[in-house]
Amino acid sequence: MMEEVVWERLRDANIPVLPMKQASTATEAVDAAKELGYPVAMKILSPDISHKSDVGGVVLGLASDGDVETAFHAMMERVKSQVPDAGIEGVVIQKMAEPGLEVIVGAKRDPQFGHVIMFGLGGIFVEICRDVSFRVTPVDREMARQMILEIKGSPILKGARGRTAVDMEVIIDVITGLSRMLEKYPGIVELDINPLVMYPGGAFAVDARILED
């Protein structure tokens, strides 16, 4: 699914996303970065590439006009060599997220149960520990709260060991918003918001992917 459609659907579901702009040339990318404010991330824009990092289609922490221009040309060359048949429409320039606690929210359509929503801690936690919870849609606020509390890492969200607690109500908003999105678009086969970066007073979806039949 096209990148702009993914982010539009997240916004429609009241899921907070980082400011971003599309660019088809290096000059447009620099202009977008200056408008958004440094530092920025650059991500390849292609309907044929789902896992951008695997083909060198993501660069983080660009801090100047020169960084952006150099990264644009290098990314185009790198991605075209990795996936020569992919249609490339340019890049997305995205405001870099402030450091926070990463969580993942996703969904898959199960042939027996329908859509199932998953929640867990992001980053290495989800890759190594597989500390996640699941619910079949529709998911209301109380169900979402229980999803959050039942993972082993939930004390981290509450501020264990000197950490700052994150805004749990925002996570609940995201899970229930995702549930409504799945009801509205039953053709969604798979969806990942990874990471959703959490703060004491909010959150931002930094990267997202939707597969639809």
N, C-alpha and C positions, 0 to 999 in steps of 0.2 A: 504494500500500500504506500502511496506517495506520502512523503514526510509531512507536507503541509496538512494533509487530511488527518493524519495521526494526531498532530497537535491541536487541530481544530476540534476533533472529537473529545480530546482531554479537556479543553477549555469549556466545551458545551456541558461536560459532566462536572464542571466546577472543580476540576483537579488543577492545582496551581502549577504553572510552567514558567520556565525562565524566559526572559525577553530574548528574541532571536529575529534574524533577518536572513533572507535568501540572497545569494549573489552568484552571478554567472561568469564574472570576470574578476581578475585580481583587483582591479580598480574599484569595482563594486564591493568586493570583500573588505577592502581598506575603509571605504566610506561607511559600510555597515558597522565595522568594528569601532570606528571613531564615534559613531552615533550611539552605540550601545555603551561604550566606555570600556577601557581595558581593565583587567585581562579578559580575553575571550577564548572560546573554543571554536575549532573549525571541524565540520563533519561533511563528508561527501554526500551529495544529493543525487540519488539514483533509485529508480523503482526496481532495479534488478539486484540491488545489494542490500541484504537484510542485516548481516553482521559486519558493520563498517570497520571495526577494529581489526578484523581478520585480514583485511586487504589494505591496511594502512590508511583507512579513511577517516581517522580521528586524530586531531592534534589539539593538545590542551595547553593552557597557560601562555597564549600569545600576548605579548605585552607592548607591541609597537607596530606602527605601520609597516616597517621593514619585515618584522616577523611574519605578519599576515601575508604580505606579497610573496615572500620566499616560501612560506608554507603552502600557499595556493598552488604555485607552479610545481612544487615537489610532490604534492598530493595528486595532482592530475597525472603526472608522469608515473607515479607509483601505482595508482589504482588502475590506470590503463594497461600497465604491464601485467598486473595480477589478474584482471578480468577484462580482457580486450573486447569482449562482445557486449559489455554492460553499457546501457545508455546513461550518460552522465549529464546532468542538467546544471551542475555547478556545485555550490556548497551552501551549508547553513552556518551562519556565524551566530554564536550563542554566548550570552553573558556567562562568565564562569560563576559557579555557585560558591558561596562561602563554605568553608569546611563545616561539616555537621555529621550527624549519625546517618548512615546509609541503611535504608530498608528496601525491600523489593515487594511489589504487589503485582500479581499476574493472574492469568486465567487461561483455561483450556476448555474446549468443548469435548466432553466425554460422550461417546455414542450411547451409553446407557443412562447416565445421570443428567446430561445436558451440561451447561456451563458450570465449572468449578473454579472458585477463586482461591488463590494461594497468597499467603503473607509470611514474611520472614525477615530476619536481619539480612542486610545486603553485604556486598563485598565478599571477603573470605569466609564469613559466617555461613552464607548460603552455599558457597562452593564446597566447603570442607565439612561443615557440621550438619548441613541439610536440616537446620532447625526451622521448620516451617509448619504452618497450619492450613487447613483446607475447609471450605464450606461450599455446598451446592447453592446456586442462586435460586431465588432472590435472597440477598443478605441484608438484614435490617441492622440498625445501629447496635442493638444488644448482641446480635450474633457477631458483628464486627468486633465489638469490645472483647468478646470471649476468644475470638481468633487471636487477638493481640496478646491477651493474658496467658494463653495456654502454651506459647512457645517458651522454651527454656531460657531464652535470652530476654524475656520481658523485664526483668529487673534493670537491665541496662537502659531500657526506654524510660523507666521511672527514676533514673538517676543514681543507680547503685555505684558504690565505690568512688564517690566524689564526682561522678559525672553529672552534668546538668540534665535534668529531665526534659524530654521532648513533649510537644503538644499532642497528646494522645487523641484529642478530639479531631485534629486534622487528619490523622491516620484513618479514623472512623469515617470522616467525610470522604476520603479518597476511596476506601473500600466500598462504601454504599454508592458513591458516584459511579464507580466501575460496574457495580451490579446493575444500576439503571442503564448504563451504556450497553451492556450485554443484552438486556431486555429489548432495547431499542434497535440493536443491530445483531440479530440472531445468527447472521452469517459469519460472525467473528469466530475463527477457529483457535486462535492463540493470541495472547496479548501479554506484554511484559512492560512494566514501568520499573526500570532498573538502571541507576538508582533513583529512589525518592529520597532526597536529602532532607533530614528532619532537623528542626531548630526548636528552641524553647517557645518561640512564638509563631511557628508556621512551618512551611515545607515548600520544596520545589521538585517537580519531576524533571530530571536532568536528561534522561534518555528513555525512549519508548519505542515499541515495535508492535504492529498489529498485522496479523495474517487473516485474510478473509476469503471465503470461497465464493 
